[in-house]
Amino acid sequence: MEDVLNAIPHRPPFLFVDKIVELTETKIKTTKEISPDEPFFKGHYPGNPIMPGVLICESIFQTGAILLSNIISDISDGTPVLTRISNGKFKNIVRPGAMLEIEVEVVEKVSNAFFLKGKASVEGKTAVTVEFGVTLAKSEI
């Protein structure tokens, strides 16, 4: 978990990555244990809790941010921000108690923009696939 916390600024309750499983120059695999106590389960289909698809996407985006923090040695020029989402597909439901397995890969780098693709799955079954873009936004502080 310390590697995750050192790589990105996200913190609970808005942190959707627990562990870095594998990391190369262009690919990363992470996991997130989906606790039955997650606050979003109280209101997202009470009695039949389902992890919101947008939060599964967020786990993919955060995994991508961890990968980029390892690729970009100096991000003093700005903060990586999401600029594009495309081809999102929601294929299977994620329920409390699941172990979410997340994979992200850099597809292309153009100037200060990165184009990535990601997948989240549970027990080998794909839950979500999405392509996304990230660029460095100038810091205002």
C-alpha positions in Angstrom: 0.0 0.0 0.0 2.9 2.4 0.7 4.0 2.2 -3.0 0.5 3.2 -4.0 0.3 6.1 -1.6 3.8 7.3 -2.7 2.8 7.2 -6.4 -0.5 9.1 -6.4 -2.2 11.8 -4.3 -5.5 9.9 -3.8 -6.4 8.8 -0.3 -9.3 6.9 1.3 -12.2 7.0 0.9 -11.4 7.9 -2.7 -8.6 5.4 -3.2 -9.5 2.4 -5.4 -6.1 0.6 -5.5 -4.6 -1.5 -2.7 -1.6 -3.1 -4.1 0.8 -3.0 -7.1 1.2 -6.6 -8.4 3.4 -6.0 -11.4 5.0 -3.0 -13.0 7.0 -2.6 -16.2 7.9 0.5 -18.3 4.5 0.4 -20.2 2.2 -1.9 -18.2 0.9 -2.3 -14.6 -1.2 -4.7 -12.7 -2.9 -3.8 -9.4 -5.6 -5.1 -7.1 -8.4 -3.7 -5.0 -10.2 -5.7 -2.4 -13.8 -4.6 -2.5 -14.9 -4.6 1.1 -18.6 -5.2 1.9 -18.3 -2.1 4.1 -17.5 0.3 1.2 -19.8 3.3 1.8 -21.2 3.3 -1.8 -22.8 -0.1 -1.2 -25.3 1.4 1.2 -27.0 3.4 -1.5 -26.1 1.6 -4.8 -28.9 -1.0 -5.1 -29.6 -1.6 -1.4 -30.3 -5.3 -0.8 -28.5 -6.2 -4.0 -25.2 -4.2 -3.7 -23.2 -3.6 -6.9 -20.0 -1.5 -7.3 -20.8 1.5 -9.4 -19.2 1.2 -12.9 -17.8 4.7 -12.7 -15.8 3.6 -9.6 -14.5 0.6 -11.4 -13.3 3.0 -14.1 -11.8 5.2 -11.4 -9.7 2.2 -10.2 -8.4 1.8 -13.7 -7.6 5.5 -14.0 -5.8 5.4 -10.6 -3.8 2.4 -11.7 -2.9 4.4 -14.9 -1.8 7.3 -12.7 0.5 5.0 -10.7 2.0 3.7 -14.0 2.5 7.3 -15.2 4.1 8.3 -12.0 6.8 5.7 -12.7 7.2 6.7 -16.4 7.3 10.5 -15.8 10.4 11.1 -13.7 9.6 14.8 -13.3 6.0 15.9 -13.1 6.9 19.4 -11.8 5.5 20.7 -15.0 2.0 19.8 -14.0 -0.5 17.3 -12.6 -1.6 14.4 -14.7 -5.3 14.7 -15.4 -7.9 12.7 -17.3 -8.7 14.3 -20.6 -10.5 11.6 -22.6 -12.6 8.4 -22.0 -13.6 6.2 -24.9 -14.9 2.7 -25.7 -16.0 2.0 -22.1 -17.7 -1.4 -21.9 -19.3 -2.8 -18.8 -19.4 -6.6 -19.0 -19.8 -8.0 -15.5 -21.0 -6.9 -12.1 -18.6 -6.4 -9.2 -20.1 -7.3 -5.8 -18.9 -6.9 -2.2 -16.1 -9.2 -1.2 -14.6 -9.4 -4.8 -10.9 -9.0 -5.5 -10.7 -6.5 -8.4 -7.7 -7.1 -10.7 -6.7 -4.1 -12.7 -4.4 -3.9 -15.8 -3.4 -0.7 -17.6 -1.1 -0.3 -20.6 0.3 2.8 -22.3 -0.7 2.7 -26.0 0.9 5.9 -27.2 2.6 9.1 -26.0 2.2 12.3 -27.9 4.0 15.3 -26.5 2.7 15.6 -22.9 -0.3 13.4 -23.5 -0.5 9.7 -22.8 -3.1 7.3 -24.3 -3.8 4.2 -22.3 -6.2 1.2 -22.2 -7.3 -0.6 -19.1 -9.3 -3.6 -17.9 -10.7 -4.6 -14.5 -11.7 -8.1 -13.8 -12.8 -10.5 -11.1 -11.8 -14.1 -11.0 -10.7 -13.9 -14.7 -14.0 -12.4 -15.9 -13.7 -8.9 -17.4 -15.9 -6.4 -15.6 -14.9 -3.2 -17.4 -12.7 -2.2 -20.3 -11.9 1.4 -21.2 -9.5 3.6 -23.2 -8.4 6.9 -21.8 -6.1 9.9 -22.2 -4.1 11.8 -19.7 -2.2 15.0 -20.0 -0.1 17.2 -17.7 -2.2 20.2 -16.5 -0.3 23.3 -15.3 -0.3 23.6 -11.5 -1.9 26.7 -10.2 -0.4 26.7 -6.8 
